[in-house]
Amino acid sequence: MKRTLGVCYYPEHWPEDVWPEDARRMAEAGLTWVRIGEFAWSRLEPAPGKLDFDWLDRAIATLGEAGLRVVLGTPTATPPRWMLDRHPDMLAVDAQGRPRKFGARRHYCFSHRGYLEDCRRITTRLAERYGQTPHVAAWQTDNEYGCHDTILSYSDAARTAFRDWLAQKYQSPEALNRAWGNAFWSMDYASFDQIDLPNLTVTEPNPAHVMDFRRFSSDQVVAFNRAQVEIIRRHSDAPVAHNYMGRITEFDHFAVGADLDIASWDSYPLGFLSDRLEASAEHKAAFLRQGDPDFQAFHHDLYRAVGRGRWWVMEQQPGPVNWAPYNPAPLPGMVRLWTWEAFAHGAEAVCYFRWRQAPFAQEQMHAGLLRPDSAPAPGLAEAVEVARELNAAPHVAATQGDVALISDYASAWAWDTQPQGADFDYFRLVFAWYRALRALGLNIDILSPDTRDLSDWKLVLAPGLFTLPPALREALATAGGQVVFGPRANSKTADFAIPPALPPDLPGLDARVTRVESLPPGTDLPLTEGGAFRHWAEEVEGSAPVLMRRADGLPALLGSEALAYLTGWPCDETLRAILQRLCAAQGIPTHDLPAGLRRRQAGGLCFWFNYGAAPVTWEGVEIPAAGVVWTRD
């Protein structure tokens, strides 16, 4: 499939006489796609029922006549002010009981039925009008579900919908009481109407209650998205996407993605390094202008899985952003590197955010490919360079990963609900395993926890998995190599109770976790072969062979060449050594890459990405600072 570039554009922000020149310059820069419309509801419907699509007709025609293809967004992330007059109770409410208010975006509650109907209505009008328009070649639903902490809503609408969800799941209050263990603290309910949302309790609420609320909240996102997709598909054959974000775990992206054709995400490497990553001050200083070497790649692989092989970057950072605590400019070359890294991981398209920097409102400090005065910004030249390279470069083909890593949204909810240690964060745990694999030069496939076939991988890793789904349990019998579960795996039932057999309760592994401890920062639990556990450690008994021990003699890794269990959270250096040992046992070649250098195989090509600020020579290949080089295998 041909790899293409695109850009995000807001014709409603600019005089109409500028549109033709913008379209011409986009095409000349080598761009193919233009995403529009996702924030335009107040211009499409300035008053209830008063629709104005004429300007959008002209914008689409202008872009199409220049040879560009349009991604049309549904505008439901930014309901206009009159919508609040129509539905005063549509606002999301935070955990402290405060409504989110109008004046920015994403202020709606997913559970509000009246707002959902208005979303169906505007989506229907758009799909009817543009579903057969040749220039509209793809669709985007809403924008960045979950951004700004907007999945969990404690509104009256959410309470009503949650009670209905519980009634459908449990059928009777008695069944719910048994599942939740409501004998504890006299929490029994006689009616579903008695059940409130799990916020503002005196101390922590029942974790089973919280977990069901998290499942419900995710299901509300799935239903909201599905409503738009079904409407679009009735009128258009063009693929439908949603643009996810980085480190958003509040809803199940796999479940949302099941209704879509393409998964896309919004990649902001410098913003994410500053805003969303646990790292030392030294690490953040070393990669200040490049971004973390693994954060983008993790999400590329995640959304490749969510999209079942079809995925895009819908928004790629081209310069300084406006929303992080600090907003440095990228090193020269990084926009090109970020773009090529996405293509090396299988992206079909990379679209830059945005075409022209806005001189007004909240994002006026967010760089685009053009400055506010329409002069080229530094990122434009690198986008043009990539466009030229795409025309001349060899085909980038998908490649089977060396190792598979299971990532599970329900596990993130579970350990957020009951962390047991202040720094036990599921994303942080899984990302640590991914980062160690990347530092070993490996290609990683990320899998859903509902994966039914593990036969394609010699090594499958599942750290911190809340509970073992039946399909995955069955898949263990036909795994093609070793499956390694990590700390806290399968330690709860689906009802958030400790299983009677004690975790990890894995087939063929005689091991039982009898005690756990969380370790504060600065506390190391040494291993006999060097290195240490941090954050979390477990005491395990049973007859499973011990493969590694802690310095106190207790098992650190136990099991067999088919199935093993790691009893703690290793520090980064220890984890890398353990994973290298596991790879060697399975005949998987690894590379001890220097800090900042990353490797990706794609078909017959080997890509080298240098996130460092100095040139690197590795295996005879010279990679400039902030540079990308590819060679044939």
N, C-alpha and C positions, 0 to 999 in steps of 0.2 A: 504494500500500500504506500502511496506517495505521501511523504511527510510535508506538512505545510505550516505556514505562519499566519498569524492573524493579529487583531488588535481590538480593543474595546473602545467604543465610540458613543458619544452622546449628542446626536444632532439637535436635540431640544436645547442644548446649552449654547449653541452658536447660531449666528445669523445664517439664513438659508443660502445667501449668496456665497458663503464660504464652503458649503458642502461639496460642490463639484471639484474645487481645487483640492480639498482634503482627500476626496476619493481618488483623484488622479495621482496624488503624491503617495497614497497608500499602495496603489497598484505598482507604481514605479519603484517603490521600496521592496517589492517582491512579496507583499502580503496577499493572502488569499481570502481570509475570513474577517468579518467585522461583526462583533456582537453589539447589539443595540436593544433598547427598549425596556430593560429590566427594572429601571427606576422611574418610568415615565407615566405612571398612572394618572397623576394630576393633570398632565397635558393630553392624555388620551380621553379622560373623562373629567373635565374641569368642574362639573356639577353632576349630581346624581342623575343618570340617564341621558345626560347631554354628551354624546360621544363625538370626538373629533379625531378621526383617523387620517384625514387628508394629508396632514403634514408627514405622517409616517409613511403613507403611500409614496410621497415624493422623495423622502429620504431613502427608502428601499430602492426605488427606481434609479436614483442618482448613483447609489453604490453599485447596483447591478449593472448599470450601463458602463461603469468603469471596469467591469470584469470581476467584481468582488462578490463573494458569497456571504449571505447574511445568516447569523445566528440570532434568532428573535427570542428575547426573554419575556416570560410572563411577569407583570409588574407587581406581583403580590407581596414582595418584601417591603414595599413602601406605600401602604394605603394612604390616600389623600386625607386631608383634614376633615372634609365633610363626612368621611366614613365614620369618624368618631361621633359625630352628631347622630348618625343613623344607628350606631351600635355603641352606646356609651360604656358598655361592660365588655368590650372586645379586647381591652388592653391586657397584656401579660402582667402578672403580679409576682414579685420576687419573694424569696423565702421569708422575708421580714414583713410581708403583707403589704408592700408598697407597689402601687401601679406604676408601670414603666413610663407612661406619659408620651404624648406626641412631641415631635420636634427633631427626630433623627430617623431611624429606620428600625425594622424588625420589632415593632412594638405590639404586634398582635399575639393573641393566644391561639395556639393550634386547635384548641377544643371548642372555640366559639363557632356555633353552627351558623349564625347569621353571617359572620365574616366569611366562612367557608363557601356559603352560597354566593356571595358577591365575587369571590375568587373564581368560582365555577363560571359565573356570568361573564366576567371580563375575559377569561381564558377562551370561552366559547366564541365570543365576538372576534377575538384575535385569530383563532383557528379557522373560523368560517371565512374570514376575510383574506387570510394569508396562507391557508393550508395548501393551496394549489399554485401559489405564486412561485415561479421558477427561481427567483433570486433568493427566496427563503429556503436555505438548504439544511438547516438544523434548528432545533429549539432548545431553550434552557428554561427549566422550571424555577421560579422564584430566584433567590440568590443567597448562597451561603447559609443554609440551615444551621442553626446553632451558634452562629457568630454573635458576640456580645452577650453570651450566657442567656440565651433565649429559648431553650428547649423546655426547661422545667418552669411551669407556671402554676401558681397557687391561687388561681382565680376561682370565682363561683362556677364558671363554665367548666373549668378543669375538675372541680370537685364533683359536679353532677356527672360528667363523663366518666370519671374514675369509678364512681359507684356502679355505674352501668357496666363498665369493663369487668369489675370484680364479680358482679352478679352473673355475668355470662361465663366467667372462668370457673367460679366455685359452685354456682347453682344454689347454695344455701349458706347462711351465716355459720352453721355448725361446721361445715366443711372448711370454710375459711379459718375458723378458730383453731381447728386441728392443724391445718397447714402452717399457720403463723405461730403456733405455740402460745396462744393467748391466755392459757392458764397462768402464765407468768405475769405478775403484777396486776392480776384481775383485769385483763384487757379484753375479755370476751365481749362480743357484739351479739345483739339479738336481732338486728336488722341491718341491711346494707346502708340504709339511710343514716345510721349512726356513725358511719365511718368517715372520718375527716382526712384531710391531706396531712402528710407527715412533716409538718413544720410547726414551729413555735411551741413545741412540747417542752416540759420543764427540764428534762434531760434527754438523752438520745432516744429517738423513737425505735420501735421494734424493727430490726433490720429486714425481716421478711416483708413488713409493710412498706418500708422504703424501697426494697427491691421490686416489689410489684408496681409501685408508683413509677419507678424508672422504666420498667418494661412498658407500662401504659403510655408514658410520655413518648417513648420511642415509637410505639405503635401509632400514636397520633400524628407524628411526622410522616410515617409511611402512608397513612390514609390520606393526609393532606396532599402529599405529592402525587399519589395514585389518582386522586380526583382530577388533577390537571392533565396527567399523562393520558388518561382514558379519553378525555375530551380532544386533546391534540390528535390522538391516533384515529379518531373518527373522521378527521378532516385532512390529515397530512400523512404522507409516507416518509417524511424526512425524519432522521434520527432525533431522539430526545435525550438531553443530558441534564445533569445538575452540577453546579460548581461547589464541591465540598471545600473544607478549609483544613489547615494544619493543626494537628493535635486537638481536634474536636471529637470527644468520645461520648457525648451525652445521648446520641441516638445511634441505632444500628445501621451503618452505611451499607452493609451487605443487603439488608432487608429493603432499604430504599432503592438500591441499585438493581434489585431483581425486576423492577418495573421499568427500568431505563435501558436505552441502547448504548449509552456512553457514560462513563464516569469521568468527571473532570475535577480539577482542584485548582486553588488559587495559591500560587507559590511566591512567598515573600521571604527569601532566605535571610536577609539582614534584619528584618523586623522580627522574625521568629527566633533568631539567635538571641536577640536582646530581650524578647518578651515571653518566650514559651519553652525555654530549654534550661534544665539544671546543668550548670557547667561552672568550672572554676573561673575566677577572674582572669587567669592567665590564658585559658582556652578562649574566652570571649574576646580578649585583646588580640590574640593571634589570628582570629578569624573575623575580626570586626567588620572588614570590608568585603569578605568573601562568603560569609555564612558558614554554618556548621557543615563539615564534609559529608554528613550522613543523613541529616534531617530531610532534605529534599528527596534523596533517593528512597528513603523509607516510604514516604508518601507516594512516590511514583509507583513503587511495587505494591503498596496497599491498594491504590486506586486501579491499578492494572487488574488486581484480583476482584475488586468490587465491580469493575466494568466487564468482567469475564473476557479480558483481553483487549477491549476497546476503551481507550482513555485519552484524555487531553489535559493540557494545562490551559485553563480558560483565562487565568490572569497571571502573568509573569512580571515580577518586579523588574523595571528597567532603570531605576535610579533610587534616590532616597524616598522613603515613605514618610507618612505624617503621624502614625498612630503608636509607634513603639516608644519606650522610655527614652531611647536615643536613636537617631536616624542618620547614620553615616552614609556616604556615597560609596557605591561599589568600586573596587579596583578596576582599572581598564582591563577588559577581557572577560569579566565575570558574567555579563549579560549573555555573551556568546557561550561561555562554559555552561551556565544554567540551562540554556536552550538545548545544547547538544546532549547534556546529560539526560534530559527528558526524552529526547529521541532515542538515545541508546537504551533506555528502559522501555521503549515501545510506544511512546506517545505518537498519536496520529497528527496532532496539531499543537502548537504552542502559540498562545495569543498574549500580547503584551498589554499591560494596564498602565496607562491608557494612551490614546493618540495624542491629545494635547492636555497639558497641565491646566487645571481649572484655576482661574484667577479669583474665585469666590467660593464661599461656603466652607464646609468642614474639611474638604480634601485639597484645599488650595496649596498646601505644602507637599503634596504627593506628586512626584515627578512623572512625566509621561515621555513618549518618544519625541514630542515637540515641547518647547517652552511655551509659556502663556502668550508670548508674542509671535508664535508660530515658527520661530527659528528652530533648527534641529537641536535636540538635547543629545548628550553623549550616547545614550542607549540606541538611538536610531542607526548610527553607523554600524554598530555591532549586529543589529537586526538585519541590516542590508547585507552585511558580510555573511551571516548565516544563510540568508536567502540565496546568495550566489553559490555558497558551498553545497547547499541542498541540490542545486541543479547539476553540480559536478561530482558530488560524492557518490560512492557506491551504495547500493541498497542496504538498509539497516534491518536485519531480520530478527524476529523473536528467538530467544534461546532458552532452553530448559535450565532452571536454576540448579546450582550445585547442591543447595540445602533448602529445605522448606521450614518456614516459621509460622506458627499458628497465632493469629491475632483475633481477639474476641472482645466485642463491646460489652457484653454482659459481665465479663470479668472486671472491666474498668468500673462499672457501676457497683459491683459487689465490694471491691476493695476501697472504693470511695465511701461506701456505706459503713464498712467496718475495717478500717485500715490496720488497726492494732498497733501500728507504729506511725508516727507523724509523717514520715517520709516514704511509707510504702505506697507507691503509686504504680498502677498497672502499666500505663504507657511508658513510664520511666524504666520499668523492668524489661518490657519487651524491646524497647529501643536500645537498651544496653546490650542485649543479645544480638540485635541486628547490627549495631555499630561494631561489635567485636568481629562478627562475620565479615563485614565490609573491610575492616582493617586487615583481614586475611586474604583479601583479593577475590572474594567469592561472589557469585551471582546468587541472589536470594529470591525465592518465590514465597510470597505471603499467602497463607491459606485461611479460609473461613473455618470456624470450629465445627461446621457441619460437613466438612469434606468427607467423602465416602471412599476415596481411593488414595492410598499413600504409596502405591507401588512404584511411582516414578522417581522417588528420591531415596538416596542411600542414607540420608540423615534428616530426620524431622524433629523439630524442637517445639516444645509447648510449655513455656514458663508461665506460672501463675494462673493457670486455667481454672476458673471458679468451679465449674462442674463439668464432667465428661459427658458430652452429648451421646446418645445411643449410636448415632451413625459413626461417630469417631471411634467409639469403643469397638464397633464391629470392624472398622477399617484397620485397627491394630493387627488383626489376624493376618492381613494380606500386605502388610508394610514391606517395602522392598529393601529396607535396611534397618538401621537402629532408630528408635523413637525415644527421645529423652524429654521427660517432663521436669519442670523446674519447681522451685519452692512454692508451696501453698497450692499446688495443682490438685484438683478434684477434692478439695478439702471441705466442701459444703454440698448439701443436696440442693435441688432446684428450689426447695422451700427455705433455704438459708439455715439449715441445721447441720450439725456435725454428723456425718454418716455413721450408722451403728458399727460398721466394720473398721472404722477409723480410716482417714486418708493415708496414702493416695488411692487405695482401693483400685489398683490397676490389675488387669487380668494377667496371671502368671508371675506376678511380682509379690513375693512374701515380704511385705514391709508395711509397718504401721507407724504413723507419726504419733508419738505419745506426749510431746510437749513442744511448744514453740516459744521463741522469744524475739522481740524486736530490739534492735541495738541502736542507741543514740549515736549521733555523729561523733567521729573520733574513736569509736570502739571497734576493734578488730578481733575476730575469732580466727586464730591462725590455723593453717592446714599443714599436714606433715611434710608435704612436698613443696612448701613455700606458698606465699600468698595468703589470702584471708577471706572470710565471709564478712560482709557488712550489712547493715540494715535489718537482716532477718536470718534466723537459723532455727533448725528443727532437730529434735532428737527422735531417732527412728530405731525401732526394734524389728526383728524378723530374721529369716534365714537367707534372704537374698544376698548373693556375693557382694562383698565390699570392694569397690574399685579405687576409691580414694578415702582417706580419713582426715578428720580434724586432728589437731595437735593433742587434744584430750582423749583421742582414741575412738570417738564416735564416728559413724559413717558420714562422709561428705558426698560421695557418689556411690550408688549401689545398683545392682541389676546385672544385665547381660548384654550381649551384642545385639539383641533384639529390642530390649526394653530396659531403660535405666531411669533413675530418679536422682536429681540433685537436691540436697537437703538445705541449701542456703542460697543467699544472694552474694555471689563473689564480687570482689572489687574488680575494676575494669581489667587490670593486668592479669589477674587470676582467671577471669572468665575467658579472656582471649586464649590463655594457655590451655584451659580445659577444652574449649571448642576446637583448638588446633589438634589436641590429642584425639578427640572424638573423630575429627575428619581423617586423621591419619589411619585410625583403626578401620575406617570404611573405604580407604583408598582414594580419598578426595584430596587433590593437590591444593596446597595453600601457599600464600606469599606473605612474607613479613614486610608489609608496606610501611614506609616512613609516614610520620604524621602529616596529614593533609593530602597525601597522594591516594587516589582511589582508582580502581580498575573495573571495567565492565566489558564482558564479552557479549557481542550481538551478532549472531550469525557467524560469518567468517571474519569479523572485525574485532579487534581488541581496542577499546577506548581507555585512554589514561587522562584522568582529571586531576589537575594540580590546584588544590584549594590553598596552597601556600603562597606566601608573598615573595618567595625566591624560587628561581628555577631548580628543577630536579632532573637528574639523569638516573634512569632505572632500567635495567636489562637492556642497556644500549640505546634506550629511547630518551631523547631530551624533551622535557616538557617545560615550557616557560612558566613563569609566575602567572597565576590566574589563567592558565592555559589548558587547552584540550588538544590531544593528539590521538589519531587512530592509526593502527597498523593492521595488516592482514595476519591472521593466525598462522 
